[in-house]
Each structure stands twice: as C-alpha cells, then as structure tokens.
Amino acid sequence: MKMNAIPPSLAPFLQEYNLAQLDAQIAAPLLMERALQYGNRAELRWLFAQYPRKQIVEWVKRYGGERLPHPHIDFWRLVLEIE
C-alpha cells in the first residue's frame, strides 16, 4: 500500500520525531495512537485512508486501553463497534 505523506498538522503531536524521516508504515502504531487521541477530522480521514480499518481496530483492542485516555477509548470502541 502506498502511503501518503503524514499530515503536517499532526506535527504538534509528534514533536519528538522528524516527520520527514518518519516512515508511516513502520510508525503505524505511533501514528494511530496520536491521531486517535489528538486528530481532527482531516487527520482521521488520512489515518483511515492509509491503514485498513481492521488494523486500526486491532490496535485499539490491543493498546487502546493503556494508551488512550478513558473518554477516547470509549469513543473509539463505540465508533469501531468493539465489544
């Protein structure tokens, strides 16, 4: 899958990284975490266009409970229809 450039608007949430050197495929878990927690509509559209929904659901199931704040994990479990 060809990855589009990481939206520059996500840069404030990835300050410890150089966006130009960040590989969106390798950094998928990091990008999912930051976009699901802080992303606006455009950034979330990018996220869901870049990664299969199944991959995002698996990330939320595996890591969401410990990496996303309580209101966020509840929201994403509802939106992604995760029991």
ZIRAQUI-V139182 format. One record per residue. SS is DSSP state (H for helix, E for strand, - for the rest). OMEGA is omega as a letter, one per 30 degrees, with the letter a starting at -180 (none if undefined). Layout:
# ZIRAQUI-V139182
ss=[SS,SS]
omega=[OMEGA,OMEGA]
This chain:
# ZIRAQUI-V139182
ss=[-,-,-,-,-,-,-,H,H,H,H,H,H,-,-,-,-,-,H,H,H,-,-,-,-,-,-,H,H,H,H,H,H,H,H,H,H,H,-,-,H,H,H,H,H,H,H,H,H,H,-,-,H,H,H,H,H,H,H,H,H,H,H,H,H,H,H,-,-,H,H,H,H,H,H,H,H,H,H,-,-,-,-]
omega=[l,a,l,a,l,a,l,a,l,a,l,a,l,a,a,a,l,a,a,a,a,l,a,l,l,a,a,a,l,a,l,a,a,a,l,a,a,a,l,a,a,a,l,l,l,a,a,l,a,a,l,l,a,l,l,l,l,l,a,l,a,a,a,a,a,a,l,l,a,a,a,a,l,l,a,l,l,a,a,l,l,l,none]
